Amino acid sequence: MIYFLSILYITYYWQKQKEIFPYSLKEKEEIETIIVETSLPEGKRKQLLTSEELEEQKIRLLQLMETEKPFLEFGLSLVKLAGSMKISTHILSYVINNGFGENFYQFINRYRIEEAKKLMIDSETDRLSLLGIGFSVGFNSKTVFNTTFKKVTGQTPSEYKKQIGSNL
């Protein structure tokens, strides 16, 4: 009897639990379309935007990245960024993939690394550790920050900091 009640209790609270990714049905469909679209060979993919529209969306995205710096947000996602631009996730993914030749995470992390490099040079942020800099630019773990930094710059954050320290 105790086992049965335990199972009922677990089942009840399991059903009440929220989704890990609480997207609307429309957002889920768009994400699924992106996955299907990007798995197709290059020549079979649909052209969603004309070259002029693509260029216009690239400019809008670059302006947003420079003025509002959404990449600093810890939980930034394709859905949130698309919402900021008031376009679909499918279009934003298309713009990043075809306009910049990167995926969403490569695009965002490139901005984060550039911001981290600026903070390492800035004398006002000397009090921040390298991990603190990583967290302040939107990374959520030391490993991801170090790995991404090395992939983008060819150096670890500490190697980069030593190099800029000896150049000053």
TORBALO-758930 format. One record per atom (N, C-alpha, C): atom name; residue number from 1; x, y negated, z negated. Coordinates in steps of 0.1 Angstrom, whole numbers. Example, Ala and Ser with C-alpha at 12.3 -4.5 7.8 and 13.67 -1.06 7.14 Angstrom:
2
N_1_132_57_-78
CA_1_123_45_-78
C_1_132_33_-78
N_2_128_22_-71
CA_2_137_11_-71
C_2_129_0_-79
//
This chain:
168
N_1_8_12_0
CA_1_0_0_0
C_1_9_-13_0
N_2_20_-13_-8
CA_2_29_-24_-8
C_2_35_-27_5
N_3_39_-16_12
CA_3_44_-17_26
C_3_34_-23_35
N_4_22_-19_35
CA_4_12_-24_43
C_4_10_-39_41
N_5_9_-43_28
CA_5_7_-57_25
C_5_19_-66_29
N_6_31_-60_28
CA_6_43_-67_32
C_6_43_-69_47
N_7_39_-59_55
CA_7_38_-60_69
C_7_28_-71_73
N_8_16_-71_67
CA_8_6_-81_69
C_8_12_-95_66
N_9_19_-97_55
CA_9_24_-109_51
C_9_35_-114_61
N_10_44_-105_66
CA_10_54_-109_75
C_10_47_-112_89
N_11_38_-105_93
CA_11_31_-107_106
C_11_24_-120_105
N_12_17_-124_94
CA_12_10_-136_93
C_12_19_-148_95
N_13_30_-148_88
CA_13_40_-159_88
C_13_48_-160_101
N_14_49_-148_107
CA_14_56_-147_120
C_14_47_-154_131
N_15_34_-152_130
CA_15_25_-158_140
C_15_24_-173_138
N_16_26_-178_126
CA_16_25_-193_123
C_16_38_-200_127
N_17_49_-193_129
CA_17_61_-200_132
C_17_61_-207_145
N_18_68_-219_146
CA_18_68_-227_158
C_18_78_-221_168
N_19_76_-225_180
CA_19_85_-221_191
C_19_99_-227_189
N_20_109_-220_194
CA_20_122_-225_193
C_20_124_-237_202
N_21_118_-236_214
CA_21_119_-246_224
C_21_104_-251_227
N_22_99_-261_220
CA_22_85_-265_221
C_22_82_-273_233
N_23_83_-267_245
CA_23_80_-274_257
C_23_66_-272_261
N_24_60_-282_268
CA_24_47_-281_273
C_24_47_-271_285
N_25_35_-266_289
CA_25_34_-257_300
C_25_40_-262_312
N_26_37_-275_315
CA_26_43_-281_327
C_26_58_-281_327
N_27_64_-285_315
CA_27_79_-285_314
C_27_84_-271_315
N_28_78_-261_310
CA_28_82_-247_311
C_28_82_-243_326
N_29_72_-247_333
CA_29_71_-243_348
C_29_82_-250_355
N_30_85_-263_352
CA_30_96_-270_359
C_30_109_-263_356
N_31_112_-259_344
CA_31_124_-253_340
C_31_125_-239_348
N_32_115_-232_349
CA_32_115_-219_356
C_32_118_-222_371
N_33_112_-232_376
CA_33_115_-236_390
C_33_129_-239_392
N_34_135_-247_383
CA_34_149_-250_384
C_34_158_-238_384
N_35_155_-228_375
CA_35_163_-216_374
C_35_162_-208_388
N_36_150_-207_393
CA_36_148_-200_406
C_36_155_-207_417
N_37_153_-220_417
CA_37_159_-229_428
C_37_175_-228_428
N_38_181_-229_416
CA_38_195_-229_416
C_38_201_-215_418
N_39_193_-205_417
CA_39_198_-191_420
C_39_198_-188_434
N_40_192_-196_443
CA_40_192_-194_457
C_40_205_-198_463
N_41_209_-192_474
CA_41_221_-197_481
C_41_220_-211_485
N_42_231_-218_487
CA_42_231_-233_490
C_42_223_-236_502
N_43_223_-229_513
CA_43_216_-232_525
C_43_201_-230_524
N_44_196_-223_514
CA_44_182_-220_513
C_44_174_-228_503
N_45_182_-237_496
CA_45_175_-246_486
C_45_168_-257_493
N_46_157_-261_487
CA_46_149_-272_492
C_46_156_-286_490
N_47_154_-295_499
CA_47_159_-308_497
C_47_147_-316_491
N_48_149_-319_478
CA_48_138_-326_471
C_48_137_-341_473
N_49_149_-347_476
CA_49_150_-361_478
C_49_157_-364_491
N_50_154_-375_498
CA_50_162_-380_509
C_50_175_-385_503
N_51_185_-387_512
CA_51_198_-392_507
C_51_196_-406_501
N_52_187_-414_506
CA_52_185_-427_500
C_52_179_-426_486
N_53_169_-417_485
CA_53_163_-415_472
C_53_173_-409_462
N_54_181_-400_466
CA_54_191_-394_458
C_54_201_-405_453
N_55_205_-413_461
CA_55_214_-424_458
C_55_208_-434_448
N_56_195_-437_450
CA_56_187_-445_441
C_56_186_-439_427
N_57_183_-426_426
CA_57_182_-419_413
C_57_196_-418_407
N_58_206_-416_414
CA_58_220_-416_409
C_58_223_-429_402
N_59_220_-440_409
CA_59_222_-454_403
C_59_214_-456_390
N_60_202_-452_390
CA_60_193_-453_378
C_60_199_-445_367
N_61_204_-433_370
CA_61_209_-424_359
C_61_222_-430_354
N_62_231_-435_363
CA_62_243_-441_358
C_62_241_-453_349
N_63_231_-462_353
CA_63_227_-473_346
C_63_222_-469_332
N_64_214_-459_331
CA_64_209_-454_319
C_64_220_-449_310
N_65_229_-442_316
CA_65_240_-436_308
C_65_249_-447_302
N_66_251_-458_310
CA_66_260_-469_306
C_66_253_-478_295
N_67_241_-481_297
CA_67_234_-490_289
C_67_228_-484_276
N_68_221_-473_277
CA_68_215_-467_265
C_68_223_-456_259
N_69_233_-451_266
CA_69_242_-440_261
C_69_234_-428_254
N_70_225_-422_262
CA_70_217_-411_256
C_70_226_-399_253
N_71_238_-398_259
CA_71_247_-387_256
C_71_252_-386_242
N_72_250_-397_235
CA_72_255_-397_221
C_72_245_-390_212
N_73_233_-388_217
CA_73_222_-381_209
C_73_226_-366_208
N_74_226_-362_195
CA_74_230_-348_192
C_74_221_-338_199
N_75_208_-339_200
CA_75_200_-329_206
C_75_195_-332_220
N_76_203_-339_228
CA_76_199_-343_241
C_76_197_-331_250
N_77_186_-331_257
CA_77_183_-320_266
C_77_179_-326_280
N_78_178_-317_290
CA_78_174_-321_303
C_78_160_-327_302
N_79_151_-321_294
CA_79_138_-326_293
C_79_137_-340_287
N_80_145_-343_277
CA_80_145_-356_270
C_80_151_-366_280
N_81_162_-363_287
CA_81_168_-373_296
C_81_158_-376_307
N_82_152_-366_313
CA_82_142_-368_323
C_82_130_-377_318
N_83_126_-375_306
CA_83_116_-383_300
C_83_120_-398_299
N_84_133_-400_296
CA_84_138_-413_295
C_84_138_-420_309
N_85_140_-412_319
CA_85_141_-418_332
C_85_127_-418_339
N_86_117_-411_332
CA_86_104_-410_337
C_86_103_-403_351
N_87_111_-392_352
CA_87_111_-383_363
C_87_110_-369_358
N_88_107_-360_367
CA_88_106_-346_363
C_88_120_-340_360
N_89_120_-330_353
CA_89_133_-323_350
C_89_138_-317_362
N_90_129_-313_371
CA_90_134_-307_384
C_90_142_-317_392
N_91_136_-329_393
CA_91_143_-340_401
C_91_156_-344_394
N_92_156_-345_381
CA_92_168_-349_374
C_92_179_-338_376
N_93_175_-326_375
CA_93_185_-315_377
C_93_190_-316_391
N_94_182_-318_401
CA_94_186_-319_415
C_94_196_-331_417
N_95_193_-342_410
CA_95_201_-354_411
C_95_215_-351_406
N_96_216_-345_394
CA_96_228_-342_388
C_96_236_-331_396
N_97_229_-321_400
CA_97_236_-310_408
C_97_241_-315_421
N_98_232_-322_429
CA_98_236_-326_442
C_98_242_-339_443
N_99_239_-348_434
CA_99_245_-361_434
C_99_259_-362_428
N_100_261_-354_418
CA_100_274_-354_410
C_100_282_-341_411
N_101_276_-331_416
CA_101_282_-318_418
C_101_285_-311_405
N_102_277_-314_395
CA_102_279_-308_381
C_102_265_-303_376
N_103_266_-295_366
CA_103_253_-291_359
C_103_251_-301_348
N_104_239_-300_342
CA_104_235_-310_331
C_104_246_-311_320
N_105_250_-300_315
CA_105_260_-300_304
C_105_273_-305_308
N_106_278_-302_320
CA_106_291_-308_325
C_106_290_-323_326
N_107_278_-328_331
CA_107_276_-342_333
C_107_276_-349_320
N_108_268_-344_310
CA_108_267_-350_297
C_108_280_-350_289
N_109_287_-338_290
CA_109_299_-337_282
C_109_310_-345_288
N_110_310_-348_301
CA_110_320_-357_306
C_110_319_-371_300
N_111_307_-375_299
CA_111_304_-388_292
C_111_309_-388_277
N_112_306_-377_271
CA_112_309_-376_257
C_112_324_-376_255
N_113_332_-370_264
CA_113_346_-369_262
C_113_352_-383_265
N_114_347_-390_275
CA_114_351_-404_278
C_114_349_-413_266
N_115_337_-411_260
CA_115_335_-419_248
C_115_344_-416_236
N_116_347_-403_235
CA_116_356_-398_224
C_116_370_-404_227
N_117_374_-405_239
CA_117_387_-410_242
C_117_388_-425_239
N_118_377_-432_241
CA_118_376_-447_238
C_118_377_-448_222
N_119_370_-439_215
CA_119_371_-440_200
C_119_385_-437_195
N_120_392_-428_201
CA_120_405_-425_197
C_120_415_-436_199
N_121_413_-445_209
CA_121_421_-456_211
C_121_418_-468_202
N_122_405_-469_199
CA_122_400_-480_191
C_122_405_-480_177
N_123_411_-491_173
CA_123_418_-491_159
C_123_407_-492_148
N_124_395_-496_152
CA_124_384_-497_142
C_124_379_-483_138
N_125_382_-473_146
CA_125_377_-459_143
C_125_388_-450_138
N_126_399_-456_134
CA_126_411_-448_129
C_126_407_-440_116
N_127_397_-445_109
CA_127_392_-438_97
C_127_385_-425_100
N_128_381_-423_113
CA_128_374_-411_116
C_128_383_-400_120
N_129_380_-388_115
CA_129_389_-376_119
C_129_385_-373_133
N_130_392_-364_139
CA_130_389_-359_153
C_130_375_-352_153
N_131_372_-345_143
CA_131_359_-338_141
C_131_348_-349_140
N_132_351_-359_132
CA_132_341_-370_131
C_132_339_-377_144
N_133_349_-379_152
CA_133_347_-385_165
C_133_339_-375_174
N_134_342_-362_173
CA_134_334_-353_181
C_134_319_-353_178
N_135_316_-354_165
CA_135_302_-354_160
C_135_296_-368_164
N_136_303_-378_164
CA_136_298_-392_167
C_136_295_-393_181
N_137_301_-385_190
CA_137_298_-387_204
C_137_288_-376_209
N_138_282_-369_200
CA_138_271_-360_203
C_138_274_-345_203
N_139_286_-341_200
CA_139_289_-326_199
C_139_284_-321_186
N_140_280_-309_186
CA_140_275_-303_173
C_140_284_-293_167
N_141_296_-290_173
CA_141_306_-281_166
C_141_320_-285_171
N_142_329_-282_162
CA_142_343_-285_165
C_142_348_-277_177
N_143_344_-264_177
CA_143_349_-255_188
C_143_344_-261_202
N_144_332_-264_203
CA_144_327_-270_216
C_144_334_-283_219
N_145_336_-291_210
CA_145_343_-304_212
C_145_357_-301_217
N_146_364_-293_210
CA_146_378_-290_214
C_146_379_-283_227
N_147_371_-273_230
CA_147_371_-266_242
C_147_367_-275_254
N_148_357_-283_252
CA_148_353_-292_263
C_148_363_-303_265
N_149_369_-308_255
CA_149_379_-319_256
C_149_391_-313_264
N_150_395_-301_261
CA_150_407_-295_268
C_150_403_-293_283
N_151_391_-288_285
CA_151_387_-285_299
C_151_386_-298_307
N_152_382_-309_301
CA_152_381_-322_309
C_152_394_-329_310
N_153_402_-329_300
CA_153_415_-337_300
C_153_427_-329_302
N_154_426_-316_299
CA_154_438_-307_300
C_154_446_-307_287
N_155_441_-314_277
CA_155_448_-315_264
C_155_438_-313_253
N_156_442_-308_242
CA_156_434_-308_230
C_156_432_-322_225
N_157_422_-324_217
CA_157_420_-338_211
C_157_432_-343_203
N_158_438_-334_195
CA_158_450_-338_188
C_158_462_-341_196
N_159_464_-333_207
CA_159_475_-336_217
C_159_472_-350_223
N_160_460_-352_227
CA_160_457_-365_233
C_160_459_-377_224
N_161_455_-375_211
CA_161_456_-386_201
C_161_471_-388_199
N_162_480_-378_198
CA_162_494_-380_196
C_162_500_-387_208
N_163_495_-384_220
CA_163_501_-390_233
C_163_497_-405_233
N_164_485_-408_230
CA_164_481_-422_230
C_164_488_-430_219
N_165_490_-423_208
CA_165_497_-429_196
C_165_512_-433_200
N_166_518_-424_207
CA_166_532_-427_211
C_166_533_-437_222
N_167_522_-439_230
CA_167_522_-449_241
C_167_518_-463_236
N_168_513_-464_224
CA_168_509_-477_219
C_168_521_-485_213
//
